[in-house]
Amino acid sequence: MNLMNYGYFRAAAASVDLKVAAPAYNSEKIITAANQAEAKDASLIVFPELCVTGYTCGDLFFQENLLKAAARECERIAKETSGLKAVIAIGLPVKKDGAIYNAAAILFKGKILALVPKSFIPNYAEFYERRQFCPAPATEVVESLYLSEKNPAVPFGTNIMICPENSPAKIAFEICEDLWAPNPPSTRHALNGANIIANLSASNETIGKAEYRRLLCASTSARLFCSYIYADASQDESSQDMVFAGHNLICENGKILAQSELFQKEIIYADIDLSLLEAERAKTTTFGETQAAAGESGSYLEIHVSLKELDYDKTPFFYRSVDARPFVPSDSKARGERCQEVINLQAQGLAKRLRHINCKSAVIGLSGGLDSTLALLVTCRAFDLCKLDRKGILAVTMPGFGTTDRTYQNALSLAKEAGVSLKEVSIAAAVRQHFLDIGQDEGVHDVTYENSQARERTQILMDLSNKTGGIVIGTGDLSELALGWCTYNGDHMSMYGVNASIPKTLVRHLVEWEAESAQSPKFKEALLDVLNTPVSPELLPPTNGKISQKTEELVGPYELHDFFLYNVVRYGMAPAKIYFLAKKAFEKAADDNRSQEQSSPRFSKAEIKKWLKTFYSRFFSQQFKRSCMPDGAKVGTVSLSPRGDWRMPSDASCALWLSEIDELD
């Protein structure tokens, strides 16, 4: 991977001013827009269907002078954009062997590289295209077409792909109705390697159609693991029987990266992540299997071009939103819906386990911290689903050397307000006896001092579960598993881990969501105080009654670690690319005076690099803990279960990744 490119490819979709049946006027607007887009370093610029003439010319398409003018203006557009370093796709009518085709002309550096005809011609409802146009020839062989006497023969057919020599992009084309067909050309294109599909369209606007168009483009990009670029005709088309709105879209792997407002005639831009698409295709083996079977679909003509290579470390623009909290929706409504869905999935998973083993008891170590609070909330819901008495939930608070009164009181309040059974077992005496047995000096606050407490607590929970005929509910979350921030055979172990695929950044919002919907004021107060308590294992003695051991000061901010985790596991990104994206999402500017309540936390480049190195070091060295983690349902797109998403040798070397981080600027 080029470290200045990071696998990105910049594309644009443009709707422009036009006059129906006025190719000379339209070509001026196309040339102007192409120059504007190239000035923003777009490598691919897609214009609407039949934009050279206008889509709504009707029977004027039979007029020889309109067809000749379209060909002439296509050549002119090619010539006058010869200094641009972008591939340009424009729509025009072309005549071949007595038939008229609705085609896309692909232009680059003054040349017409190819003409791609429309495959599916609509002839229903308000569309009568079959009256003027023929569908693309059924032949799989790419033919040639002489657009005019001045222009050399141009490849003509649907099996054509533009392949930049200095990019992994493979660009194929389809036109409007092709997307709506049950078996669109884009499917064949993608299975033959295309990762960018450009659609030149003239889709009229009717009530509800914009939302359907969004769904269609986004779902196509998801199904084919590609980017889908949709350029739509503007409101300047004839309104005799239809209205057009210039609804442009650029989608990638199911997400809308950019879209225009209706009736605005905008040029939209997006930086497409080609390496992300490659990773998704490689990981989804059924895509490769289907791709192998697609060899029967005919060979493709690959046209190679040399595009300008964009340095993303230096470009002033980055047309892509970088989500600092990829596990947590930024929209409050969507976030609420996500929280409800996640907690329900967690509860349903636990409920199934309880029903399967006919279990009416669950034991939870309730510390008064975030993770155990969420585990309690989920277990209560699971018991409600199974119609079990919540008194069968035994919340055990186990104060030790580091327990503060704040977390202790919160644990008591939570258990009482949730209506569960509560048991207090101090671990101090048992741990001191253990120290005597193994010769540990209580004044030495080392890893033995800390882990002895964690393992004592786990022993208590396991033995109580045996005594009550129940199961121990694990409280550890996905972020802790990624970093190995748990004591092996201590809090690492349980009989069912309800939080196993919940990252720390989401845990916080789940507890907050439960607090907002709490019926009891005291329960809400306790939940909110848990949210405001620093994350800590509370294994070291307090300082003046306050928590002295803050997790994020030791292993780093969970905001950063969850960002790293998502991009490492979900997309397999390299450290350099993650560092680049983290700077976009988190980097602290000199004039950045925003508070954490107003925006995501901000970190210097040195801090991002430091914690990125910490993440990789711990992620590799702590795999042995994940190799034997307890059962726990996957509820999000990232999971580290060895029985599910993540299989990794415990003794893999991290040197390759750490050396790349050392070279980062």
C-alpha positions as CSV (number, residue, x, y, z in Angstrom):
1,M,0.0,0.0,0.0
2,N,1.2,3.5,-0.8
3,L,1.4,5.1,2.6
4,M,0.4,8.5,1.2
5,N,-2.6,7.1,-0.6
6,Y,-3.9,4.6,2.0
7,G,-6.0,2.9,-0.6
8,Y,-8.4,5.8,-1.2
9,F,-9.8,6.9,-4.6
10,R,-11.6,10.2,-5.1
11,A,-14.7,10.3,-7.2
12,A,-17.3,12.9,-8.1
13,A,-20.9,12.9,-9.4
14,A,-22.2,16.0,-11.1
15,S,-25.6,17.3,-12.1
16,V,-25.3,20.4,-14.4
17,D,-27.3,23.1,-16.0
18,L,-28.7,22.0,-19.4
19,K,-31.1,22.8,-22.2
20,V,-33.0,20.1,-23.8
21,A,-31.7,19.3,-27.3
22,A,-28.9,21.9,-27.1
23,P,-25.6,19.9,-27.1
24,A,-23.4,22.9,-27.6
25,Y,-24.8,24.6,-24.5
26,N,-24.7,21.4,-22.4
27,S,-21.1,20.6,-23.4
28,E,-20.0,24.0,-22.0
29,K,-21.6,23.2,-18.7
30,I,-20.1,19.7,-18.6
31,I,-16.6,21.1,-19.4
32,T,-16.9,23.7,-16.6
33,A,-18.1,21.2,-14.1
34,A,-15.3,18.7,-15.1
35,N,-12.7,21.4,-14.5
36,Q,-14.3,22.2,-11.1
37,A,-14.2,18.6,-10.0
38,E,-10.6,18.0,-11.3
39,A,-9.5,21.1,-9.3
40,K,-10.7,19.1,-6.2
41,D,-8.5,16.2,-7.4
42,A,-11.3,13.9,-8.4
43,S,-10.0,11.0,-10.4
44,L,-13.4,9.9,-11.7
45,I,-16.1,12.4,-12.7
46,V,-19.6,10.9,-13.5
47,F,-22.3,12.9,-15.3
48,P,-25.9,12.0,-15.9
49,E,-27.5,9.9,-18.6
50,L,-27.8,11.6,-22.0
51,C,-26.5,14.8,-20.5
52,V,-25.0,16.0,-23.8
53,T,-28.5,16.3,-25.4
54,G,-30.8,16.0,-22.4
55,Y,-32.7,12.9,-21.5
56,T,-36.1,14.2,-22.4
57,C,-35.6,14.8,-26.1
58,G,-38.2,12.1,-27.1
59,D,-38.5,11.6,-30.9
60,L,-35.9,14.3,-31.5
61,F,-33.4,11.4,-30.9
62,F,-34.3,10.3,-34.4
63,Q,-33.1,13.6,-35.9
64,E,-29.8,13.1,-37.6
65,N,-28.5,16.6,-36.8
66,L,-29.1,16.0,-33.1
67,L,-27.1,12.7,-33.2
68,K,-24.3,14.3,-35.1
69,A,-24.2,17.3,-32.8
70,A,-24.0,15.0,-29.8
71,A,-21.1,13.1,-31.4
72,R,-19.4,16.4,-32.2
73,E,-19.8,17.8,-28.7
74,C,-18.6,14.6,-27.2
75,E,-15.4,14.9,-29.2
76,R,-15.2,18.6,-28.1
77,I,-15.6,17.7,-24.4
78,A,-12.8,15.2,-24.8
79,K,-10.6,17.7,-26.5
80,E,-11.2,20.6,-24.0
81,T,-10.7,18.3,-21.0
82,S,-7.5,16.8,-22.4
83,G,-5.4,18.6,-19.8
84,L,-7.4,17.0,-16.9
85,K,-6.1,14.0,-15.1
86,A,-9.5,12.4,-14.4
87,V,-11.6,9.8,-16.1
88,I,-14.8,11.5,-17.2
89,A,-18.1,9.7,-18.0
90,I,-20.8,11.5,-20.0
91,G,-24.1,10.3,-21.5
92,L,-25.2,10.7,-25.2
93,P,-27.1,8.9,-27.9
94,V,-25.0,7.0,-30.5
95,K,-25.9,5.4,-33.7
96,K,-24.5,2.0,-34.8
97,D,-25.6,-0.2,-37.6
98,G,-28.8,1.6,-38.0
99,A,-29.8,1.4,-34.3
100,I,-29.6,4.2,-31.7
101,Y,-28.1,3.4,-28.3
102,N,-28.3,5.3,-25.0
103,A,-24.6,5.2,-24.1
104,A,-21.9,6.4,-21.7
105,A,-18.8,7.8,-23.3
106,I,-15.6,7.4,-21.2
107,L,-13.1,10.2,-21.7
108,F,-9.5,10.6,-20.7
109,K,-6.8,13.1,-21.7
110,G,-8.5,14.1,-24.9
111,K,-9.5,10.6,-26.0
112,I,-12.8,8.7,-26.1
113,L,-11.7,5.5,-24.5
114,A,-15.0,3.5,-24.8
115,L,-18.7,3.7,-25.3
116,V,-20.9,1.6,-23.0
117,P,-24.5,1.1,-24.1
118,K,-27.5,0.8,-21.7
119,S,-28.6,-2.8,-21.3
120,F,-32.1,-2.5,-20.0
121,I,-34.5,-0.1,-21.7
122,P,-37.6,0.8,-19.7
123,N,-40.8,0.9,-21.6
124,Y,-43.5,1.1,-18.8
125,A,-45.3,3.7,-16.8
126,E,-43.9,7.1,-17.8
127,F,-41.0,5.7,-19.7
128,Y,-41.0,5.0,-23.5
129,E,-37.3,4.6,-24.2
130,R,-37.7,1.5,-26.2
131,R,-39.4,3.7,-28.8
132,Q,-36.0,5.4,-29.6
133,F,-33.3,3.2,-28.1
134,C,-32.2,-0.4,-28.6
135,P,-30.7,-2.4,-25.7
136,A,-27.0,-3.3,-25.6
137,P,-26.2,-6.1,-28.0
138,A,-26.3,-9.5,-26.4
139,T,-22.8,-10.4,-27.7
140,E,-20.1,-10.8,-25.1
141,V,-17.5,-9.6,-27.6
142,V,-16.6,-5.9,-27.4
143,E,-17.2,-4.3,-30.8
144,S,-16.0,-1.1,-32.3
145,L,-17.9,2.1,-33.2
146,Y,-16.9,5.1,-35.3
147,L,-18.4,8.0,-33.5
148,S,-17.5,10.3,-36.4
149,E,-15.2,10.4,-39.4
150,K,-12.7,12.4,-37.3
151,N,-12.6,10.0,-34.4
152,P,-10.8,6.6,-34.5
153,A,-12.8,3.4,-33.8
154,V,-13.9,3.2,-30.2
155,P,-14.6,0.0,-28.2
156,F,-18.4,-0.5,-27.8
157,G,-20.0,-2.9,-25.3
158,T,-20.9,-3.5,-21.7
159,N,-17.9,-5.7,-20.8
160,I,-15.5,-2.8,-20.5
161,M,-13.5,-1.8,-17.4
162,I,-11.2,1.2,-16.8
163,C,-8.2,0.1,-14.7
164,P,-5.9,2.9,-13.4
165,E,-2.3,1.6,-13.5
166,N,-1.4,3.3,-10.2
167,S,-4.5,2.3,-8.2
168,P,-6.4,-0.9,-7.3
169,A,-9.6,0.8,-8.8
170,K,-11.5,-1.1,-11.4
171,I,-14.3,1.0,-12.8
172,A,-17.3,-0.3,-14.8
173,F,-20.4,1.4,-16.0
174,E,-24.2,0.9,-16.2
175,I,-27.0,3.3,-17.1
176,C,-30.1,4.2,-15.0
177,E,-32.6,1.3,-15.5
178,D,-29.8,-1.2,-15.4
179,L,-29.7,-0.8,-11.7
180,W,-33.5,-1.5,-11.3
181,A,-33.3,-4.7,-13.3
182,P,-33.4,-8.1,-11.4
183,N,-30.0,-9.1,-12.8
184,P,-28.2,-5.8,-13.3
185,P,-24.9,-5.5,-15.3
186,S,-23.2,-4.3,-12.0
187,T,-23.4,-7.8,-10.6
188,R,-21.5,-9.2,-13.6
189,H,-19.1,-6.3,-13.4
190,A,-18.3,-6.8,-9.7
191,L,-17.9,-10.6,-10.1
192,N,-15.3,-9.8,-12.8
193,G,-13.4,-7.6,-10.5
194,A,-14.9,-4.1,-10.7
195,N,-14.9,-2.3,-7.3
196,I,-16.4,1.0,-8.6
197,I,-19.6,1.0,-10.5
198,A,-20.6,4.3,-12.1
199,N,-24.3,4.8,-13.0
200,L,-25.2,7.6,-15.4
201,S,-28.9,8.2,-14.7
202,A,-31.9,10.3,-15.4
203,S,-34.3,9.2,-12.7
204,N,-37.4,11.3,-12.4
205,E,-38.7,12.3,-9.0
206,T,-41.9,11.0,-7.5
207,I,-43.1,10.8,-4.0
208,G,-40.9,8.4,-2.0
209,K,-38.5,7.7,-4.9
210,A,-35.5,9.4,-3.3
211,E,-35.6,7.1,-0.3
212,Y,-36.0,4.1,-2.5
213,R,-33.0,5.3,-4.7
214,R,-30.9,5.6,-1.6
215,L,-31.8,2.1,-0.5
216,L,-31.1,0.7,-3.9
217,C,-27.7,2.3,-4.4
218,A,-26.6,1.6,-0.8
219,S,-27.8,-2.0,-0.8
220,T,-26.2,-2.6,-4.2
221,S,-22.8,-1.4,-2.9
222,A,-23.3,-3.7,0.2
223,R,-24.2,-6.8,-1.9
224,L,-21.4,-6.3,-4.3
225,F,-18.8,-5.0,-1.8
226,C,-18.2,-2.0,-4.1
227,S,-18.6,1.7,-4.4
228,Y,-21.7,2.8,-6.3
229,I,-21.6,6.3,-7.9
230,Y,-25.0,7.6,-9.1
231,A,-25.1,10.8,-11.2
232,D,-28.7,12.0,-11.8
233,A,-30.3,14.4,-14.3
234,S,-31.1,17.9,-13.0
235,Q,-34.4,19.8,-12.9
236,D,-33.5,21.4,-16.2
237,E,-34.8,18.4,-18.0
238,S,-38.3,18.9,-19.6
239,S,-41.1,19.0,-17.1
240,Q,-43.7,18.2,-19.8
241,D,-44.6,14.9,-18.0
242,M,-41.9,14.4,-15.4
243,V,-39.8,16.3,-12.8
244,F,-36.1,15.6,-12.2
245,A,-34.1,16.5,-9.1
246,G,-30.4,15.8,-9.6
247,H,-30.2,13.3,-6.8
248,N,-26.5,12.3,-6.8
249,L,-25.2,9.5,-4.5
250,I,-21.9,7.9,-3.7
251,C,-22.2,4.7,-1.7
252,E,-19.6,2.2,-0.3
253,N,-20.3,-1.2,1.2
254,G,-23.8,-0.2,2.3
255,K,-23.1,3.3,3.5
256,I,-23.9,6.6,1.8
257,L,-20.6,8.5,1.7
258,A,-22.1,11.6,0.0
259,Q,-25.4,12.7,-1.5
260,S,-26.8,15.9,-3.0
261,E,-29.8,17.8,-1.9
262,L,-32.7,17.5,-4.4
263,F,-33.0,20.3,-7.0
264,Q,-29.6,21.7,-6.2
265,K,-27.4,20.7,-9.2
266,E,-24.5,19.9,-7.0
267,I,-21.1,18.2,-7.6
268,I,-20.6,15.7,-4.7
269,Y,-17.3,14.1,-3.8
270,A,-16.2,11.1,-1.8
271,D,-12.9,9.4,-1.0
272,I,-13.7,5.7,-1.6
273,D,-11.8,3.2,0.5
274,L,-10.7,0.6,-2.0
275,S,-8.6,-1.3,0.5
276,L,-11.7,-1.6,2.7
277,L,-13.6,-3.1,-0.2
278,E,-10.8,-5.5,-1.0
279,A,-10.7,-6.6,2.7
280,E,-14.5,-7.2,2.8
281,R,-14.4,-9.3,-0.4
282,A,-11.5,-11.3,0.8
283,K,-13.1,-12.0,4.1
284,T,-16.5,-12.9,2.7
285,T,-15.5,-16.2,1.0
286,T,-18.9,-16.6,-0.7
287,F,-18.1,-13.6,-2.8
288,G,-14.9,-15.3,-4.1
289,E,-16.8,-18.5,-4.7
290,T,-19.5,-16.7,-6.8
291,Q,-16.7,-14.8,-8.5
292,A,-15.0,-18.0,-9.6
293,A,-18.3,-19.2,-11.1
294,A,-18.7,-15.9,-13.0
295,G,-15.9,-16.9,-15.4
296,E,-18.7,-17.9,-17.8
297,S,-19.9,-14.4,-18.1
298,G,-17.4,-13.5,-20.8
299,S,-14.1,-11.7,-20.9
300,Y,-13.7,-8.0,-20.2
301,L,-11.7,-5.4,-22.1
302,E,-9.5,-3.7,-19.6
303,I,-8.4,-0.2,-20.6
304,H,-5.5,1.0,-18.6
305,V,-4.9,4.7,-17.7
306,S,-2.4,6.5,-15.6
307,L,-4.1,8.8,-13.1
308,K,-2.6,11.5,-10.9
309,E,-1.7,9.9,-7.5
310,L,-3.1,11.9,-4.7
311,D,-1.1,12.5,-1.5
312,Y,-3.7,12.2,1.3
313,D,-1.3,13.5,3.9
314,K,-1.0,16.8,2.1
315,T,-4.4,17.4,0.3
316,P,-6.5,20.1,2.0
317,F,-9.6,18.0,1.4
318,F,-10.7,14.7,2.7
319,Y,-14.2,13.8,1.4
320,R,-15.0,11.2,4.0
321,S,-16.4,11.4,7.4
322,V,-14.2,9.6,10.0
323,D,-16.3,8.5,13.0
324,A,-14.4,8.8,16.2
325,R,-16.8,6.4,17.9
326,P,-17.5,3.7,15.3
327,F,-19.4,1.5,17.7
328,V,-21.7,4.3,18.8
329,P,-24.2,6.1,16.4
330,S,-23.7,9.9,16.5
331,D,-27.4,10.6,16.0
332,S,-29.3,10.5,19.3
333,K,-32.3,8.7,17.8
334,A,-30.2,6.1,16.1
335,R,-28.2,5.7,19.3
336,G,-31.3,5.1,21.3
337,E,-32.5,2.5,18.9
338,R,-29.0,0.8,18.9
339,C,-29.0,0.7,22.7
340,Q,-32.4,-0.9,22.8
341,E,-31.4,-3.5,20.2
342,V,-28.0,-4.3,21.8
343,I,-29.4,-4.9,25.3
344,N,-32.3,-7.0,23.9
345,L,-29.8,-9.2,22.0
346,Q,-27.7,-9.6,25.1
347,A,-30.7,-10.5,27.2
348,Q,-32.0,-12.9,24.6
349,G,-28.7,-14.7,24.4
350,L,-28.5,-15.1,28.2
351,A,-32.2,-16.1,28.3
352,K,-31.6,-19.0,25.9
353,R,-28.7,-20.2,28.0
354,L,-30.9,-20.1,31.2
355,R,-33.7,-22.0,29.5
356,H,-31.4,-24.6,28.0
357,I,-29.9,-25.6,31.4
358,N,-33.1,-25.0,33.3
359,C,-31.3,-22.5,35.5
360,K,-33.2,-20.2,37.9
361,S,-30.2,-18.6,39.5
362,A,-27.4,-16.2,38.3
363,V,-24.5,-14.9,40.3
364,I,-22.9,-11.5,39.4
365,G,-20.0,-9.8,41.0
366,L,-21.4,-6.2,41.4
367,S,-18.6,-3.7,41.9
368,G,-20.5,-0.5,41.2
369,G,-18.5,0.0,38.0
370,L,-19.8,0.3,34.4
371,D,-19.4,-3.3,33.2
372,S,-20.9,-5.1,36.2
373,T,-23.8,-2.6,36.1
374,L,-24.5,-3.4,32.5
375,A,-24.3,-7.1,33.2
376,L,-26.8,-6.7,36.0
377,L,-29.2,-4.8,33.8
378,V,-29.0,-7.4,31.0
379,T,-29.5,-10.3,33.5
380,C,-32.6,-8.6,34.9
381,R,-34.0,-8.4,31.4
382,A,-33.1,-12.0,30.7
383,F,-34.9,-13.1,33.9
384,D,-37.9,-11.1,32.9
385,L,-37.9,-12.8,29.5
386,C,-37.8,-16.2,31.2
387,K,-40.5,-15.1,33.7
388,L,-38.1,-15.8,36.6
389,D,-38.1,-14.1,39.9
390,R,-35.3,-11.5,40.0
391,K,-34.5,-12.6,43.5
392,G,-32.9,-15.5,41.8
393,I,-30.2,-13.1,40.7
394,L,-27.5,-12.9,43.4
395,A,-25.5,-9.7,43.3
396,V,-22.3,-10.1,45.3
397,T,-20.3,-7.1,46.4
398,M,-16.8,-8.1,47.5
399,P,-15.0,-5.1,49.0
400,G,-11.3,-5.4,49.1
401,F,-8.1,-3.2,49.5
402,G,-9.1,-0.8,46.7
403,T,-12.8,-0.5,47.1
404,T,-14.1,3.1,47.7
405,D,-17.2,4.0,49.5
406,R,-18.6,5.5,46.3
407,T,-18.6,2.3,44.3
408,Y,-19.6,0.2,47.3
409,Q,-22.7,2.4,47.9
410,N,-23.6,2.4,44.3
411,A,-23.4,-1.4,44.2
412,L,-25.8,-1.6,47.2
413,S,-28.2,0.9,45.6
414,L,-28.2,-0.9,42.2
415,A,-29.0,-4.3,43.8
416,K,-31.8,-2.9,45.9
417,E,-33.4,-0.8,43.2
418,A,-33.2,-3.7,40.6
419,G,-35.0,-6.0,43.0
420,V,-32.3,-8.7,43.2
421,S,-30.7,-10.6,46.1
422,L,-27.6,-9.1,47.6
423,K,-24.7,-10.7,49.4
424,E,-21.6,-8.9,50.8
425,V,-18.4,-10.9,51.2
426,S,-15.2,-9.1,52.2
427,I,-12.2,-10.5,50.5
428,A,-9.6,-8.9,52.8
429,A,-9.1,-11.7,55.3
430,A,-9.0,-14.4,52.6
431,V,-6.5,-12.5,50.5
432,R,-4.3,-11.8,53.5
433,Q,-4.3,-15.5,54.3
434,H,-3.3,-16.3,50.7
435,F,-0.5,-13.7,51.0
436,L,0.8,-15.6,54.0
437,D,0.5,-18.9,52.2
438,I,2.6,-17.8,49.2
439,G,4.9,-15.4,51.0
440,Q,3.6,-12.2,49.5
441,D,4.4,-8.9,51.3
442,E,1.1,-7.0,51.5
443,G,3.0,-3.7,51.2
444,V,4.3,-4.7,47.8
445,H,1.6,-3.6,45.4
446,D,2.7,-5.6,42.4
447,V,0.8,-7.8,39.9
448,T,0.5,-10.6,42.5
449,Y,-1.1,-8.2,45.0
450,E,-3.7,-7.2,42.4
451,N,-4.4,-10.5,40.8
452,S,-4.8,-12.3,44.1
453,Q,-7.8,-10.2,44.8
454,A,-9.3,-10.8,41.3
455,R,-8.9,-14.5,41.6
456,E,-10.3,-14.6,45.1
457,R,-13.4,-12.8,43.9
458,T,-13.9,-15.3,41.0
459,Q,-13.5,-18.2,43.4
460,I,-16.3,-16.8,45.6
461,L,-18.6,-16.3,42.7
462,M,-18.0,-19.7,41.3
463,D,-18.5,-21.4,44.7
464,L,-21.7,-19.4,45.3
465,S,-23.0,-20.4,41.9
466,N,-22.4,-24.0,42.8
467,K,-24.2,-23.4,46.1
468,T,-27.3,-21.8,44.5
469,G,-27.3,-24.0,41.4
470,G,-26.7,-21.0,39.2
471,I,-24.2,-19.7,36.7
472,V,-21.7,-16.9,37.0
473,I,-22.4,-14.0,34.7
474,G,-19.2,-12.5,33.2
475,T,-18.9,-8.7,33.3
476,G,-15.8,-8.1,31.1
477,D,-16.3,-6.2,27.9
478,L,-14.8,-6.3,24.4
479,S,-12.3,-3.5,24.9
480,E,-10.9,-5.3,28.0
481,L,-10.6,-8.5,26.0
482,A,-8.8,-6.7,23.2
483,L,-6.2,-5.3,25.6
484,G,-6.1,-8.3,27.9
485,W,-7.1,-6.0,30.8
486,C,-8.4,-8.8,32.9
487,T,-6.8,-11.3,35.3
488,Y,-6.4,-14.8,33.8
489,N,-8.7,-17.2,35.5
490,G,-9.9,-14.3,37.6
491,D,-12.4,-11.8,36.2
492,H,-11.4,-13.3,32.8
493,M,-13.5,-16.4,33.7
494,S,-17.3,-16.9,34.0
495,M,-20.0,-19.3,32.7
496,Y,-21.6,-16.8,30.3
497,G,-20.1,-13.4,29.3
498,V,-23.0,-11.1,28.4
499,N,-20.6,-8.1,27.6
500,A,-18.1,-10.1,25.5
501,S,-18.8,-8.2,22.3
502,I,-19.7,-4.8,23.8
503,P,-16.9,-2.2,23.6
504,K,-16.3,0.2,26.5
505,T,-17.5,3.2,24.5
506,L,-20.8,1.5,23.9
507,V,-21.1,0.2,27.5
508,R,-21.3,3.7,28.7
509,H,-24.1,4.7,26.4
510,L,-26.1,1.5,27.2
511,V,-26.0,2.3,30.9
512,E,-26.9,5.9,30.1
513,W,-29.8,4.8,28.0
514,E,-31.1,2.6,30.9
515,A,-30.7,5.5,33.2
516,E,-32.8,7.8,31.0
517,S,-35.7,5.2,31.0
518,A,-35.4,4.2,34.7
519,Q,-38.7,4.4,36.6
520,S,-37.1,4.8,40.0
521,P,-35.4,8.1,40.7
522,K,-33.0,6.4,43.1
523,F,-32.1,3.8,40.4
524,K,-31.5,6.5,37.9
525,E,-29.3,8.4,40.4
526,A,-27.2,5.4,41.0
527,L,-26.8,4.6,37.3
528,L,-25.8,8.2,36.6
529,D,-23.2,8.1,39.4
530,V,-21.8,4.9,38.0
531,L,-21.4,6.8,34.6
532,N,-19.5,9.6,36.4
533,T,-17.1,7.2,38.2
534,P,-13.6,6.8,36.8
535,V,-13.1,3.3,35.2
536,S,-11.0,1.3,37.6
537,P,-10.4,-2.2,38.8
538,E,-10.0,-0.8,42.3
539,L,-7.2,-3.2,43.3
540,L,-4.9,-0.6,44.8
541,P,-5.7,1.2,48.1
542,P,-7.6,4.5,47.6
543,T,-6.0,7.9,48.1
544,N,-7.9,10.0,50.6
545,G,-10.9,7.8,50.0
546,K,-10.8,8.3,46.2
547,I,-10.0,5.9,43.4
548,S,-6.2,5.8,43.0
549,Q,-6.0,3.4,40.1
550,K,-7.5,4.8,36.9
551,T,-7.5,2.3,34.0
552,E,-7.3,4.9,31.2
553,E,-4.2,6.4,32.7
554,L,-2.5,3.0,32.6
555,V,-3.5,1.4,29.3
556,G,-4.8,4.5,27.5
557,P,-8.1,6.1,26.5
558,Y,-10.8,3.7,25.5
559,E,-12.0,6.2,22.9
560,L,-8.8,5.6,21.1
561,H,-8.5,1.9,21.8
562,D,-12.1,1.2,20.5
563,F,-11.3,3.2,17.4
564,F,-8.1,1.1,16.8
565,L,-9.9,-2.1,17.6
566,Y,-12.8,-1.5,15.1
567,N,-10.4,-0.7,12.2
568,V,-8.0,-3.5,13.0
569,V,-10.5,-6.3,13.4
570,R,-13.4,-5.1,11.2
571,Y,-11.3,-4.1,8.2
572,G,-7.7,-5.3,8.8
573,M,-6.3,-1.9,8.4
574,A,-2.5,-1.3,8.7
575,P,-1.2,0.9,11.5
576,A,-0.2,3.8,9.2
577,K,-3.8,4.0,7.8
578,I,-5.3,3.8,11.3
579,Y,-2.9,6.5,12.5
580,F,-4.0,8.7,9.5
581,L,-7.7,8.2,10.3
582,A,-7.2,8.7,14.0
583,K,-5.6,12.1,13.3
584,K,-8.6,13.0,11.3
585,A,-10.9,12.0,14.1
586,F,-9.0,13.0,17.2
587,E,-6.0,15.2,16.5
588,K,-5.7,18.2,18.8
589,A,-5.5,21.5,16.9
590,A,-3.6,24.4,18.4
591,D,-6.8,26.4,18.6
592,D,-9.0,23.5,19.8
593,N,-10.7,24.7,22.9
594,R,-13.7,22.5,22.8
595,S,-14.7,20.5,25.8
596,Q,-15.3,16.8,25.8
597,E,-19.0,17.4,26.2
598,Q,-19.0,19.3,22.9
599,S,-17.0,16.9,20.9
600,S,-14.8,13.8,20.9
601,P,-11.7,14.0,23.1
602,R,-8.7,15.4,21.3
603,F,-5.2,13.9,21.4
604,S,-1.8,15.1,20.0
605,K,-0.1,13.0,17.3
606,A,2.4,11.8,19.9
607,E,-0.4,10.6,22.1
608,I,-2.2,8.8,19.3
609,K,1.1,7.1,18.2
610,K,1.9,6.1,21.8
611,W,-1.5,4.5,22.5
612,L,-1.6,2.9,19.1
613,K,1.7,1.1,19.9
614,T,0.2,0.1,23.3
615,F,-2.8,-1.3,21.6
616,Y,-0.9,-3.5,19.2
617,S,1.5,-4.7,21.9
618,R,-1.2,-5.7,24.2
619,F,-3.5,-7.0,21.5
620,F,-0.8,-9.5,20.3
621,S,0.6,-10.5,23.7
622,Q,-2.8,-11.1,25.4
623,Q,-4.4,-13.4,22.7
624,F,-4.0,-16.4,25.1
625,K,-6.7,-15.0,27.2
626,R,-9.1,-14.7,24.3
627,S,-8.3,-18.3,23.1
628,C,-10.1,-19.7,26.1
629,M,-12.7,-17.0,26.8
630,P,-16.2,-18.1,28.0
631,D,-19.3,-18.3,25.9
632,G,-21.0,-15.0,25.0
633,A,-23.1,-14.0,22.1
634,K,-21.9,-11.7,19.3
635,V,-24.2,-8.7,19.1
636,G,-22.1,-6.3,17.0
637,T,-19.9,-6.4,13.9
638,V,-16.7,-7.0,15.9
639,S,-16.1,-10.1,18.1
640,L,-13.0,-11.7,19.5
641,S,-14.4,-15.1,20.3
642,P,-12.2,-17.9,19.0
643,R,-15.3,-19.8,18.1
644,G,-16.6,-16.9,16.1
645,D,-14.9,-14.0,14.3
646,W,-11.3,-14.1,15.6
647,R,-8.7,-16.9,15.3
648,M,-5.2,-15.9,16.1
649,P,-2.1,-17.7,17.4
650,S,-1.2,-16.7,20.9
651,D,2.5,-16.6,20.0
652,A,2.3,-14.4,16.8
653,S,5.0,-11.8,16.4
654,C,3.9,-8.1,16.6
655,A,7.3,-6.8,15.2
656,L,5.9,-6.1,11.7
657,W,3.1,-3.8,13.1
658,L,5.3,-2.1,15.7
659,S,8.0,-1.3,13.2
660,E,5.4,0.4,11.0
661,I,4.3,2.5,13.9
662,D,7.9,3.5,14.7
663,E,8.2,5.0,11.2
664,L,5.1,7.1,11.6
665,D,5.5,10.9,11.6
